[in-house]
Amino acid sequence: MEDCGHYIRGCKFISPCCNQIVNCRICHNNENDHEINRFEVIQIKCNFCNKEQDVSNRCIECNNRFGDYFCNICRLYDSNLDKKYFHCDKCGICRVGEIDKIFHCDECNICYPIELKNNHKCKKELFMTNCCICLNDLFTSRESCVVLKCSHVIHNNCANEWLKKKISCPICRKSMLDNESDKKYTEYMDELIKNNPIENTIKIKIFCNDCSIENEIPFHPFGQKCSSCGSYNTKY
């Protein structure tokens, strides 16, 4: 078995697009200016005896198995069973996670953790787009994603990096913070402004990105709080 950093497997792909022998589809996509169509792969090469052959999970020459998990639809091989793969017929691809702890939402057309079954806001084809920060596909992403309160979807890592600079969604400018984090942020900003008063303040007009109401409030360089909803997600 070989570990390319993405999968532990006993075979390589012969890419149908450029006839390269590659460790996996991700290795191929990282090394080329085009992407492989995993569903079109029909030839593989055994890592044990180098026999080229049709897609299967056991070598026709040396009889070695290529992966402890194998999906003939997705052409997915992996011997890292900690990922707990399963194929979702409705998604059309393999997902990571325990199948009894995940459900498929037909409206959003995506698999969610079971705790979100009656606790999420449905939106048709929610994940059929790219992350607005890294621009990579969300539906087939191997990275975890977060659905914001505004219903936009971003990779978790991208969201965490963005929040180091701003609290507003890159698309609609609504707050990205969950209710508990938003409360803590507001309390922090209130305390910061209280402990750093300024004299001779002037009033400025601000627009709240959360409630869409204009206010006229005293200016403070640390932040402008909406007098209508109490949000610091404002602009002037």
Number of C-alpha atoms within 10 A of each C-alpha: 17 16 13 13 10 13 18 21 25 25 32 22 23 22 23 16 12 11 10 12 16 19 25 24 21 16 14 19 14 10 11 10 7 11 14 18 14 17 13 13 19 15 17 24 21 24 18 17 13 14 15 18 15 14 16 19 21 15 24 14 13 12 12 17 21 24 22 14 19 20 17 12 15 16 22 21 23 22 19 16 12 9 13 12 19 16 18 16 10 12 16 11 17 17 20 16 16 13 16 8 10 17 16 17 19 14 12 17 18 20 21 16 14 14 11 13 14 8 8 14 15 14 14 12 14 18 21 15 15 17 20 18 14 11 11 14 15 20 19 16 14 11 9 10 18 14 16 17 16 15 15 20 22 26 23 14 14 15 22 12 11 16 14 8 8 14 19 19 22 16 11 13 16 21 22 24 17 10 11 8 11 17 13 12 16 16 11 12 16 16 11 13 15 10 9 10 9 12 6 7 11 10 12 13 13 21 18 24 20 19 15 14 14 17 19 15 16 15 18 17 8 12 15 26 24 24 15 12 12 16 19 23 23 24 14 12
